[in-house]
Amino acid sequence: MISVIIPVYKESFGLLRSTLDQLICLRCVAEIIVVTTQADPMAAEIHRLILKHYAGDQKLITCMAGQPGRARQMNLGAETASLEILLFIHADTRLPPGADELIVDRLQTTGWGRFDLELDDQRHVFRIIAWFINIRSGLTHICTGDQALFMTRYFFDRVGGFPLQDLMEDIEFSIRAKKISLPAVINKPVVTSARRWQQGGIIKTVCLMWCLRALYWLGMPASELAKLYRQAR
């Protein structure tokens, strides 16, 4: 059975609710942990609305990280989880049909993995972006949070959890994890929001992300990259 962990920061409840409604229906999902942070001005409202709309649902658990940062939120979710399979998913990501059973099956023979990705904007340019993301991830074995990372608790602990850094925590986790074993890949894609490219501009966002990754590979600290990321946005 699976513990799903959703780090939430400045997300609308409507978007989160759509994700929760899908997850609750999955047979192999036994608990869903929504992790907010005190740094999020919307956190209290998210907790209130979850309690209102899902009162009495034994699957749903909420908790709040004392300090900001997605890595801290995901690590807190893993500490809170009671099951042996962990799935980390963003609030704007939808799983393909049967994803829970596919995860359980893949983790019979490996410690971790990810899904291919599809964007929810079907215009040709967004299909190309998703294709490049999947190809890059397949060649480098570097996985991002948008691809819904899943793993056993033993593997998560062996890697040391997500590193407590301001940006690229999923990249750094992948670098450490692939030294132990390569990730399993589920080719049925998750569908994630294209809003990052829609709001920031396609060319600008692609160039920004490639620039930040290049600087990270060259050794720039994640704290400095986070400053650049915030300034560019």
Backbone as a ProteinNet text record, in pm:
[ID]
protein_1_A
[PRIMARY]
MISVIIPVYKESFGLLRSTLDQLICLRCVAEIIVVTTQADPMAAEIHRLILKHYAGDQKLITCMAGQPGRARQMNLGAETASLEILLFIHADTRLPPGADELIVDRLQTTGWGRFDLELDDQRHVFRIIAWFINIRSGLTHICTGDQALFMTRYFFDRVGGFPLQDLMEDIEFSIRAKKISLPAVINKPVVTSARRWQQGGIIKTVCLMWCLRALYWLGMPASELAKLYRQAR
[TERTIARY]
83.9	0	87.4	28.7	106.2	67.3	169.9	150.9	183.7	87.3	108.5	140.1	243.6	285.9	276.5	200.9	178.3	228.6	342.4	385	303.9	249.7	161.4	215.8	227	270.6	200.5	118.7	45.5	-34.2	-102.4	-188.8	-334.8	-417.8	-561.3	-617.8	-720.1	-781.6	-850.9	-904.6	-970.9	-877.6	-756.7	-656.8	-620.1	-594.7	-559.7	-673.9	-795.9	-910.5	-925	-898.6	-905.8	-807	-686.6	-585.7	-627.9	-677.8	-719.5	-834	-929	-1043.4	-997.4	-895.9	-844.5	-772.9	-689.3	-607.9	-692.6	-797.1	-881.6	-943.9	-965.9	-1031.8	-937.3	-806.7	-711.4	-703.1	-716.8	-726.7	-602.2	-484.5	-359.4	-309.6	-382.8	-345.6	-417.3	-340.3	-399.9	-396.7	-305.8	-304.6	-248.8	-303	-263.6	-224.9	-100.4	-48.2	-24.2	-101.5	-86.8	1.3	113.3	210	218.6	173.9	186.3	308.4	326.4	435.7	386.8	443	403.7	434	524	558.2	448.8	351.9	246.3	126.6	91.6	-23	-156.1	-159.6	-282.9	-294.1	-193.4	-189.1	-308.7	-342.4	-453.2	-584.3	-604.6	-726.6	-729.3	-615.4	-607.5	-646.8	-593	-626.7	-776.2	-831	-973.5	-1062	-1028.1	-1110.9	-1098.4	-979.3	-964.3	-1051.7	-1049.4	-1132	-1280.1	-1319.2	-1459.3	-1506.7	-1426.8	-1471.9	-1441.4	-1345.8	-1307.6	-1316.7	-1405.8	-1421.6	-1452.8	-1376.5	-1400.6	-1331.9	-1266.6	-1196.3	-1064.2	-1052.9	-936.6	-808.5	-821.4	-702.5	-625.2	-696.6	-636.2	-571.5	-446.5	-370.2	-311.7	-313.7	-249.8	-143.2	-37.1	66.3	132.5	205.9	264.2	411.2	496.2	639.6	665	755.6	784.5	863.1	945.4	1027.8	991.6	1013.3	979.3	1074.6	1029.7	1114	1045.4	1038.8	971	1038.7	1172.2	1242.8	1199.8	1188.9	1145	1003.7	917.5	779.6	773.7	849.6	846.6	908.9	1015.1	1076.6	982.4	911.3	812.8	701.1	658.1	555.9	602.3	728.1	783.7	791.3	826.8	831.1	691.9	591.8	453.9	394.1	438.3	382.4	403.9	306.9	314	335.7	342.3	350.4	488.2	511.6	645.1	669.8	565.6	582.9	545.6	634.3	613.4	600.8	498.8	479	473.1	564.6	569.4	509.6	403.7	333.1	299.2	304.4	269	118.1	71.7	-71.7	-134.2	-52.9	-107.4	-80.1	-58.3	-24.5	-131.4	-167.4	-267.3	-201.4	-233.1	-178	-256.2	-193.2	-265.9	-349.3	-446.9	-527.1	-438.8	-468.3	-393.8	-254.2	-223.4	-87.9	-46.4	-139.8	-105.3	-58.5	-127	-89	43.2	65.8	192.7	309.8	290.7	395.6	428.2	326.3	347.2	421.1	383.1	447.4	594.6	625.5	763.8	854.4	801.6	884.5	907.9	859.1	895	1041	1094.1	1227.9	1324.8	1282.3	1371	1335.3	1420.3	1396.7	1322.5	1329.7	1266	1234.6	1159	1125.6	1047.3	1005.3	928.6	843.1	751.7	665.3	719.8	682.4	695.8	597.9	615.1	537.3	467.2	349.4	272.7	219.4	213.7	160	13.2	-62.9	-207.6	-249.5	-154.3	-180.1	-138.1	-232.2	-206	-150.4	-119.2	-56.8	79	118.3	235.4	361.4	379.4	501.3	513.1	401.1	404.5	428.4	383.3	415.1	565.1	626	771	846.7	802.2	866.7	862.1	744.4	729.9	818.5	825.1	908.7	1054.8	1102.1	1241.4	1267	1171.2	1186.8	1202.7	1118.4	1124.2	1252.4	1295.9	1420.3	1539.4	1544.3	1654.3	1659.6	1544.3	1539.4	1579.9	1538.7	1575.8	1725	1788.7	1932.3	2018.3	1974.7	2057.1	2018.7	1897.3	1842.7	1826.1	1809	1777.8	1627.5	1561.8	1415.9	1375.3	1263.2	1214.1	1081.7	1045.8	923.2	798.7	799.4	684.1	656	755	740.3	692	646.3	587	682.9	780.2	878.8	814.4	847	799.6	916.8	908.3	1020.7	976.5	1057.1	1033.5	1089.1	1034.9	1086.3	1233.4	1267.8	1406.6	1498.7	1459	1542.7	1550.3	1437.4	1434	1531.7	1527.9	1617.2	1763.3	1784.8	1920.8	1983.5	1904.8	1955.1	1973.4	1896.5	1906.1	1797.5	1688.2	1580.3	1618.8	1533.3	1561.6	1656.6	1761.7	1857.1	1790	1823.5	1760.6	1826.2	1787.9	1839.3	1723.4	1747.5	1639.3	1585.8	1660.6	1620.1	1694.3	1640.7	1706.1	1716	1626.9	1632.8	1601.7	1513.6	1482.8	1600.5	1670.6	1788.7	1897.1	1923.5	2027.2	1989.2	1861.3	1816.1	1844.3	1813.5	1835.5	1983.3	2068.7	2212.8	2259.6	2210.9	2250.8	2185.1	2058	1983.4	2036.4	2073.9	2115.3	2251.8	2324.4	2448.4	2419.6	2298.5	2256.7	2190.6	2096.1	2031.7	1964.7	1946.4	1879.4	1728.8	1659.1	1515.4	1435	1330.1	1231.6	1151.4	1106.3	1029.5	893.6	788.1	653.2	617	596.6	577.2	437.5	340.5	211.2	232.6	208.9	250.7	156.7	216.2	137.7	111.3	3.1	-30.4	-12.6	77.3	104.3	73.5	55.1	14.6	125.6	85.6	179.7	188	131.6	121.3	256.4	361.4	494	538.5	517.5	556.9	455.6	328.9	225.6	241.2	272.1	280.7	414.6	522.2	654.6	701.5	628.9	673.5	755.4	726.4	787.6	938.8	985.5	1130.2	1203	1147.6	1211.7	1222.1	1114.7	1113.4	1209.6	1211.3	1302.9	1447.5	1478.6	1616.1	1654.2	1559.5	1586.3	1619.3	1538.9	1559.9	1691.1	1723.1	1849.5	1968.9	1954.8	2061.9	2085.1	1977.1	1989.5	2053.4	2015.1	2073.7	2221.4	2255.8	2396.9	2480.1	2428.1	2499.1	2510.2	2406.2	2409.9	2518.6	2526	2630	2769.4	2778.6	2908	2942.4	2850.6	2881.8	2822.1	2735.6	2674.7	2582.8	2589.8	2504.5	2356.3	2276.4	2132.5	2069.3	2123.1	2068.6	2083	2195	2215.7	2126.9	2109.9	2021.5	1877.7	1836.7	1700.8	1678.4	1779.6	1769.2	1752.8	1832.1	1821.8	1685.2	1633.9	1503.5	1393.5	1398	1295.6	1304.2	1425.4	1442.2	1389.9	1417.4	1375.8	1225.2	1159.5	1015.1	946.5
-120.5	0	125.5	235.7	355.8	472.7	545.8	676.7	783.1	868.6	976.9	1104.5	1176	1298.4	1414.5	1517	1632.6	1758.4	1814.5	1943	2054.8	2143.1	2248.5	2384.4	2474.9	2611.9	2707.7	2794.5	2895.7	2834.4	2724.7	2660.5	2687.6	2694.4	2708.9	2576.1	2584.1	2461.1	2386	2460.3	2393.9	2301.7	2346.6	2264.3	2142.9	2166.3	2057.1	1957.8	2007.2	1917.8	1821.2	1869.9	1782.8	1667	1697.5	1593.6	1496.7	1549.1	1464.1	1371.4	1423.9	1341.9	1222.4	1242.5	1131.6	1030.2	1078.5	989.2	905.4	963.9	893.5	769.1	772.6	659.7	545.1	563.7	460.3	351.8	227.3	114.5	96.7	117.1	92.1	212.3	322.7	440.5	433.8	417.7	401.7	530.5	620.5	748.8	857.9	977.6	1094.6	1203.4	1246.5	1342.9	1475.9	1576.6	1710.2	1789.9	1839.3	1909.7	2055.8	2143.8	2287.3	2339.6	2470.8	2532.7	2662.1	2697.6	2820.6	2944.2	2930.9	3043.3	3072.6	2983	2997.4	3069.5	3189.4	3261.2	3191.4	3094.2	3022.4	2891.5	2857.4	2726.3	2701.8	2799.1	2780.2	2755.6	2827	2808.9	2671.3	2625.2	2490.9	2385.5	2396.2	2300.8	2306.7	2426.7	2442.2	2378.1	2401.4	2349.2	2197.3	2143.4	1997.5	1935.4	1995.3	1945.4	1954.8	2062.8	2082.6	1982.6	1962.1	1880.6	1731.8	1697.9	1557.2	1510.1	1570.1	1534.1	1385.1	1318.5	1175.7	1082.6	1135.4	1048.3	1004.4	876.5	823.7	827.5	843.9	846.7	978.1	1085.9	1218.6	1262.4	1306.6	1357.4	1491.9	1589	1717.6	1745.1	1810.1	1853.3	1978.5	2048.8	2176.6	2181.3	2213.4	2229.6	2365.6	2369.6	2494.2	2591.4	2540.1	2625.9	2605.7	2707.2	2694.5	2601.2	2554.1	2469	2338.2	2307.2	2185.1	2060.2	2062.2	1946	1917.5	2022.9	2004.3	1948.7	1999.1	1951.1	1802.7	1764.3	1624.2	1532.1	1577.4	1495.6	1479.4	1587.2	1577.3	1481.3	1487.2	1393.8	1249.6	1224.5	1089	1043.6	1134.9	1100.5	1067.9	1137	1117.7	989.5	949.2	832.9	704.5	616.2	490.8	368.4	390	277.1	266.1	156.8	126.3	176.6	225	283.8	431	517.3	661.6	714.6	795.1	861.5	1011.8	1085.6	1230.6	1293	1369.6	1424.3	1570.3	1651.7	1792.8	1810.5	1921.4	1946.7	1964.9	1999.2	2022.1	1906.1	1787.7	1670.4	1562.5	1500.2	1393.3	1262.1	1156.5	1025.3	958.9	870.8	794.6	684.9	630.4	520.4	402.4	345.7	229.4	259.6	387.2	425.9	359.6	345.9	287.6	143.5	66.4	-73.4	-84.4	7.5	7.9	35.9	128.2	160.4	39.1	-23.6	-141.6	-249.8	-269.2	-371.8	-339.3	-215.5	-178.2	-187.3	-157.1	-158.3	-298.8	-397.9	-535.4	-564.2	-491.1	-522.2	-404.2	-290.2	-173.9	-89.4	9.1	91.7	220.9	269.6	397.2	410.4	514.9	535.5	664.2	683.7	803.4	771.8	863.5	851.9	939.1	906.3	1001.8	1116	1224.3	1345.4	1393.6	1447.6	1513	1643.3	1748.3	1876.3	1888	1962.2	1966.7	2062.6	2130	2211.4	2128.5	2096.1	2004.2	2070.7	2198.4	2262.2	2198	2203.1	2129.1	2164	2290.7	2333.2	2269.1	2250.1	2189.3	2038.3	1978.1	1836.5	1818.2	1912.8	1907.1	1924.7	2018.7	2040.5	1913.1	1849.8	1726.8	1616.2	1607.5	1505.7	1523.6	1647.9	1674.8	1643.3	1674.5	1642.7	1492.7	1414.7	1269.2	1211.1	1263.2	1216.1	1249	1373.5	1414.1	1327.6	1303.4	1223.1	1078.7	1026.8	891	873.2	975.8	967.1	990.4	1082.8	1121.2	1048.3	989.8	926.4	1028.6	1154.9	1261.3	1287.8	1280.6	1292.1	1418.4	1474.3	1595.1	1567.2	1657.1	1637.4	1631.1	1699.1	1694.8	1554	1465.7	1330.7	1229.7	1279	1193.9	1082.9	1117.2	1020.8	923.1	796.6	695.1	609	553.4	476.2	400.3	303.6	237.1	324	305.1	380.3	346.6	219.4	178.4	255.5	270.5	342.7	491	549.1	690.3	714.6	627.8	642.7	619.7	525.7	495.2	614.4	684.5	803.4	919.2	918.6	1026.7	1131.1	1095.5	1190.2	1299.2	1399.1	1511	1608.7	1652	1745.2	1878.6	1936.2	2060.6	2179.8	2199.6	2311.8	2385.5	2510.1	2598.6	2568.6	2497.2	2468.1	2342	2274	2156.4	2038.6	2034.3	1922.2	1789.1	1791.2	1669.2	1625.9	1723.7	1693.4	1629	1689.4	1637	1499.4	1480.9	1348.6	1245.6	1278.9	1186.1	1152.7	1253.5	1230.2	1127.7	1141.6	1048.2	911.6	913.4	787.9	699.5	759.9	677.1	612.5	658.3	590.8	455.9	441.2	314.4	225.7	282	207.4	305.8	266.5	351.5	347.3	456.1	459.9	375.7	314.2	251.9	362.5	338.4	437.7	379.4	449.1	412.1	502.5	443.4	522.1	582.5	530.5	597.9	731.6	843.6	971.4	1026.7	1095.8	1184.7	1310.8	1377.7	1503.4	1616.5	1706.9	1818	1950.9	2053.4	2183.4	2248.9	2311.7	2386.8	2533	2566.6	2707.9	2775.9	2702	2762.2	2826.3	2754.8	2806.8	2909.1	2887.9	2979.8	3117.2	3118.7	3244.5	3314.8	3236.1	3295.1	3317.5	3260.5	3266.1	3142.7	3080.3	2951.2	2962.8	3052	3064	3108.1	3207.8	3258.2	3148.7	3071.4	2968.2	2854.7	2810.9	2704.7	2749.4	2870.1	2921.6	2936.2	2982.3	2998.5	2864.9	2763.6	2633.7	2569.7	2581	2525.4	2600.4	2732.3	2814.1	2777.8	2763.6	2728.5	2590.3	2497.1	2362.5	2362.9	2440.6	2449	2509	2613	2675.1	2578.7	2497.9	2399.8	2294.9	2248	2150	2210.8	2342.3	2410.1	2442.1	2413.5	2425.8	2544.8	2621.8	2734.4	2682.4	2736.7	2690.3	2706.4	2614.4	2618.7	2745.9	2799.4	2923.3	3039.8	3045.5	3150.6	3130.1	3003.6	2972.9	3013	2991.6	3026.5	3176.9	3256.5	3401.6	3441.5	3377.9	3404.9	3366.4	3253.3	3203.4	3300.9	3350	3444.3	3576.8	3622.6	3748.2	3736.2	3622.2	3602	3590.7	3538.3	3524.5	3656.1
0	0	0	-45.9	-76.8	13.3	60.1	122.7	18.5	-12	-107	-29.1	-71.4	-4.1	-102.7	-65.1	-151.6	-81.3	-122.6	-66.9	-131.7	-50.7	-101.2	-59.6	-156.4	-127.2	-222	-166.1	-242.6	-358.8	-329.2	-427.9	-393.4	-495	-471.4	-422.8	-339	-290.1	-403.6	-499.9	-611.8	-686.7	-711.6	-779.7	-694	-566.1	-475.4	-463	-455.5	-438.5	-555.5	-676	-793.4	-780.7	-731.1	-711.5	-601.9	-491.3	-379.4	-420.1	-495.7	-537.9	-620.7	-704.6	-784.4	-696.3	-606.1	-523.3	-428.8	-373.5	-277.5	-338.8	-468.8	-536.3	-571	-554.7	-593.3	-485.8	-527.4	-434.7	-349.7	-408.4	-336.9	-257.8	-263.3	-184.5	-50.8	56.8	189	270.4	239	308.8	216.9	234.7	155.6	254.1	246.3	342.8	272	309.4	254.6	350.6	299.1	383.6	341.1	429	405.3	482.3	480.3	553.9	617	731	798.8	715.1	619.3	532.6	429.6	415.8	316.7	379.4	332.5	390.2	366.7	274.7	244.5	321.4	402.1	466.9	558	641.9	735.5	661.8	552.2	474.1	407.1	359.8	300.5	403.5	524.5	630.5	662.7	669.7	703	596.1	470.8	362.5	349.1	376.2	375.1	483.3	601.4	712	677.8	611	574.9	471	366.2	253.1	270.1	356.5	370.2	515.1	591.3	732.7	746.4	830.1	854.6	758.2	653.3	559.7	622.7	650.7	721.8	638.9	507.8	422.7	434.4	463.7	454.8	585.9	575.4	689	647.3	737.4	709.8	815	772.8	865.8	809.6	895	855.5	894.3	797.6	823.9	887.3	984.6	1053.4	968.9	877.9	793.4	647	563.6	421.4	348.6	234.2	150.9	118.4	-11.5	-54.9	1.2	10.6	63.7	207.1	288.6	427.3	432.3	345.9	342.5	304.4	204.3	160.3	265.1	328.5	433.8	553.1	588.6	696.4	659.4	533.4	488.2	498.9	462.6	472.2	618.1	709	851	903.4	852.7	897.1	840.5	723.2	654.1	734.7	727	802.5	713.9	581.8	490	426.7	354.5	302.9	161.8	95.3	-37.8	-30.5	-80	-77.8	-220.3	-243.6	-372.5	-347.4	-410.3	-396.2	-522.1	-503.7	-619.6	-594.7	-699	-686.7	-692.7	-639	-633.1	-770.7	-871.1	-1005.6	-1100.4	-1045.4	-1127.1	-1113	-1223.9	-1224.7	-1268	-1197.5	-1229.7	-1341.9	-1418.9	-1520.9	-1455.6	-1525.3	-1469.6	-1429.3	-1313.3	-1266.4	-1217.3	-1193.5	-1153	-1022.8	-929.7	-800.2	-814	-896.8	-916.3	-992.8	-1086.3	-1159.6	-1064.3	-971.4	-874.5	-788.3	-734.8	-650.2	-726.8	-852.9	-934.7	-960.3	-997	-1028.5	-906.2	-790.3	-670.7	-615	-685.4	-650.5	-685.9	-783.6	-834	-829.7	-779.9	-773.4	-653.6	-622.9	-505.2	-532.2	-658.9	-687.6	-835.6	-867.7	-1008	-1027.6	-1152	-1188.9	-1310.9	-1341.3	-1457.7	-1571.5	-1693.2	-1801	-1774	-1846.7	-1819.6	-1945.6	-1925.7	-2032.4	-1974.7	-2055.2	-2008.8	-2047.3	-1966.6	-1988.4	-2099.5	-2160.3	-2279.9	-2400.7	-2487.4	-2597.4	-2723.6	-2715.6	-2831.2	-2860	-2986.2	-3031.8	-2953.9	-2922.3	-2854.2	-2716.3	-2648.8	-2516.2	-2524.3	-2633.4	-2654.4	-2676.6	-2745.6	-2768.9	-2637.1	-2555.1	-2425.6	-2342	-2334.7	-2256.6	-2314.3	-2445.9	-2510.2	-2471.6	-2474.2	-2437.1	-2289.5	-2203.5	-2060.9	-2041.5	-2109	-2095	-2153.3	-2267.7	-2327.9	-2239.2	-2191.8	-2103.4	-1977.9	-1918.5	-1797.3	-1824.8	-1940.9	-1976.4	-1999.8	-2057	-2085.2	-1961.2	-1874.4	-1759	-1630.7	-1629.2	-1507.3	-1395.5	-1433.8	-1339.6	-1347.6	-1233.6	-1230.3	-1154.6	-1194	-1128.5	-1058.3	-966.9	-890.2	-975.7	-1091.3	-1182.2	-1233.8	-1224.2	-1278.7	-1175	-1058.8	-955.5	-911.2	-831.2	-782.3	-684.4	-698.6	-604.3	-561.4	-442	-387.3	-263.2	-223.9	-96.2	15.5	133.3	248.4	273.5	255.7	276.1	183.2	57.4	-38.9	-2.9	34.2	74.5	189.6	289.7	404.6	365.2	274.3	231.4	159.5	79.5	9.4	107.4	214.9	312.7	299.6	229.5	208.9	111.1	100.2	10.9	80	11.2	72.5	103.2	217.5	261.9	193	67.9	-9.6	-73.4	-115.1	-158.7	-297.5	-377.4	-514.6	-560	-658.8	-717.3	-619.1	-520.9	-426.1	-494.5	-596.2	-669.5	-757.5	-814.2	-895.6	-808.8	-695.4	-606.2	-551.9	-521.1	-477.3	-585.6	-711.6	-822.1	-839.6	-825.4	-838.6	-736.9	-613.9	-508.5	-528	-568.9	-580.9	-692.7	-805.6	-919	-896.9	-794	-757.8	-692.8	-639.7	-578.6	-683.1	-758	-867.3	-961.4	-1086.1	-1183.3	-1160.9	-1189.8	-1163	-1261.3	-1210.1	-1298	-1364.9	-1486.7	-1561.5	-1598.8	-1561	-1604.1	-1720.4	-1836.7	-1958	-1971.2	-1896.3	-1892.5	-1822.5	-1890.7	-1833	-1726.9	-1630.5	-1546.3	-1627	-1595.1	-1663.6	-1563.6	-1596.1	-1504.8	-1572.8	-1493.5	-1545.5	-1627.5	-1735.4	-1819.2	-1777.2	-1661.4	-1623.2	-1607.3	-1569.2	-1555	-1686.2	-1796	-1928.2	-1979.5	-1949.1	-1993.8	-1928.9	-1800.4	-1727.3	-1748.6	-1754.8	-1765.6	-1908	-2002.6	-2141.4	-2173.7	-2286.4	-2318.5	-2332.5	-2418.4	-2442.9	-2316.5	-2248.4	-2127	-2020.8	-2002.3	-1897.8	-1931.4	-2057	-2098	-2078.3	-2122.1	-2107.7	-1960.9	-1878.7	-1735.4	-1670.4	-1699.2	-1634.4	-1679.6	-1807.4	-1855.1	-1797.5	-1785.3	-1728.1	-1581.1	-1505	-1363.6	-1346.5	-1431	-1419.6	-1456.4	-1559	-1597.3	-1484.2	-1420.8	-1308.7	-1190.9	-1173	-1063.4	-1089.1	-1214.1	-1248.9	-1233.7	-1252.7	-1239.9	-1094.6	-1004.5	-862.4	-790.2	-854.7	-784.1	-674.4	-552.2	-441.6	-472.8	-422.9	-447.7	-392.6	-283.6	-225.9	-323.5	-396.1	-495.3	-617.4	-655.5	-768.2	-736.9	-612.8	-572.4	-584.6	-550.2	-564.3	-711.6	-798.3	-941.2	-993.7	-947.3	-990.6	-951.5	-827.2	-781	-856.9	-884.4	-957	-1100.7	-1162.8	-1302	-1314.7	-1212.4	-1216.4	-1185.5
[MASK]
+++++++++++++++++++++++++++++++++++++++++++++++++++++++++++++++++++++++++++++++++++++++++++++++++++++++++++++++++++++++++++++++++++++++++++++++++++++++++++++++++++++++++++++++++++++++++++++++++++++++++++++++++++++++++++++++++++++++++

